[in-house]
Amino acid sequence: AWAFLRRRIGRGTLLAMAVAAVGIGIMIGSHWTGHDLTGPVAGLVSGAAFGALILVLEKIDRASPAGGSNPFAIVLFNNAGAAAILGAVGMYSGILAAAPWKIGLICATGVVQLAIPYVLFQLALRRVRPVDASLLILLEPVLNPVWVALATSERPDGSTLVGGAAILVA
């Protein structure tokens, strides 16, 4: 928001971002062996891309002449484009050689896990600043180990608990 929109970021938000970054660093750093940078680099690129998406969605919504863009259309075109690209890659590589009901299940999961949350997120950006929204999104990696622990016998390790606590504080 500061680099691309020249939006001022308050001290409290900067502090929250720093604390969240420390928490993320603790969670990732304890699991990284130092031999393969694929995971950390993919995580950084993914985070930067999602941050850019937040800014683009907010800018589109603010620029809409009707006082708000159509979040359903934005999500439809974004996800349809991603599905087309990944579908072509999957067909070319042979990964999509699955029963039709499995492909249908994957599509339904995409709607529930991606499309609906993106629509809700787009609507929320009308009330929440992009920087604050990006901090709220950090609840997802904190809650993932909680859901896993509730559903399985797997328990988060100490670094996940410490990093998650830092993110919650942020």
N, C-alpha and C positions, 0 to 999 in steps of 0.2 A: 504494500500500500504506500509506503514511503518512497520507494525507488521508482515506481511507475506512475503513481497518481499524486505524488508530493503531498500526501496526507500526513498530518502530524500524528505521531504516536505518543501517548502520554507516558509518564514515568512508570506508573503502576502497570501499564500494559507491557512496557519494556521489561520490567522486573519479572512479570509473570512469564513472558516469553523466555527469559534467561533461565528461570527455575525449571520450566518445562523442558528446555533444551538439555539442562543437566540431568533431569529425570530420564529423558530419552537416551542420553549418552550412557547413563548407568545401565539401563535395560539392554542396550545393544552392545556396549563395550564388554560386558562380562561374558557374552556369548560368542564374541568374535575371536577366532583363533589367530588372526593375523596373516593367514596364508591366502585366503580367497577374499577379494574385495567385492565380489559380485553382489552379495547381499547388502552390505552397507551402501554401495554406490546406487543399487537399484532403489533402496529405501530413500536416499537423498533425492534422486531424480523423481521418484514418485511423489515425495512430499513437495518438492518445488512445483511439479506439474499440478498438484492439487491446489496449492496456493495460487498459482496462475489461474486455475479454473474459478476459484472463489472471486478473484478480482474481475475476471471477464464476465462472470454471471452478474456480479453487482453492477458493473458498467453497462451491460446490456439492459438490465432492468431500469437503471436510472435514465438511460438514454431513450427509452421507449416513449413515444409521443402520447400514448394512452395512459401514462402514469404507472406502467408496470408491464413487463413482458409476459408472454404466455409460457409459464414454466413447463407445461406439458409438452409444448412444441419443442422447446429447447432440449428437454430430456429425451424426447422421441428421436430427434435428429442426431444428438450426440451418441446415444446408445445404438441407434440403427447404423450409424457410421462405424462405430467400434465393432459391432457384430459383423458387418460386411467385411471389414478388413480382417478380423480374426477368423471369420468363417472361411474366407479365401485361403488364408494361411493354413488353417486346419485341414481343408480339403486337399490342398497341394501336398501337405506333409503326411496325409493319411490318418491324422489324429481323429478326425470326425467319423471314423468307421465305427459307428455305434448304432444300436437299435433306435428306431424313431421315437419310442417312448422315453428313452434316456435323453435324447436331444430335446424333446419337449419338456422334460423335467429340468434340464439345464436352463432352458428359456424361461420357464416359470420362476426358477430360482433367481434369475437375473432381474426379473420384474420386481420380485419381493425384496431382494438384497440391494439392488442398484437403482432401479427406476423410481420406485416409491420414495426411498430416502432422498434421492436427488430432487424430486419435486418438492418435498417438504423443506429441504435445505434452501432451494431457490426462493420459496415463499418466506422462509425465516430471514433471508438476507434483506428483506424489506424492512426488518425491524432491528437487526443486529449488524454492527459494523463488521467488515471482513476480518479484521485482526481478531476481534472477539470470537467470531465464528470459527476461525482456525484454531483458537485455543479450546473452544468447546469440542471440536472434532477430536481433540486428543483424548477425550474420554473413551473413545472406541478401543485403542490399544490397551488402556488400563482395564476396561471391563472384559476384554476377551479372555484373559486368564481366569477371571472370576467365573464366567459362564462355563469354561472348560472344567474348572474345579467343581462346580455344582453338578455337572453332567457326567463327569468321569472321576476316576481315582487320581488323576494327574493333579499335582499341586505346584503352584508357582515357586520358583526359588527365591532366595533372599534378594538378589539384585532386581528381580522383577517387582518384588514388593516395595523395595526402597525407591526404585525409579517411578513406579506407579504412584507412590505416596507423594513424591515431588510433583508429579503432573497434577494430582488432585489439589495440592496446595496452590499450584499455579492457577 
